[in-house]
Amino acid sequence: MAPPEDLPKMTYRFLGRSGLQVSAISLGGWLTYGGYTEQEKTFECMKAAYDSGINFFDCAEVYSNGKSEEVMGEAIKKYGWKRNDLVISTKKYGANTPS
């Protein structure tokens, strides 16, 4: 599914002084990917986002007990996206923090 041709171009922002450009919009896997959304629907959604210029994907190890990260990884592999073209953030729930 290709994005409509009349969409505005994606805006990118620099991440600090790193030189890394991140799409102004990210796509998060929250509780849906790997859980409530069928795998093929997840793939379609991620592809539509990528085709629209989104390069920033967010997940966490607690989203659907880790399945969100797995399904996002499967989509990246399925479409043959280069890891260097993506910005992927994740979070660790309950990590020990220094007092």
Secondary structure, DSSP 4 states (H G I P E B T S, - for coil): -PPPTTSPPPPEEE-TTS--EEESSEEE-TTTBTTTB-HHHHHHHHHHHHHTT--EEE--TTGGGGHHHHHHHHHHHHHT--GGG-EEE---TT-----
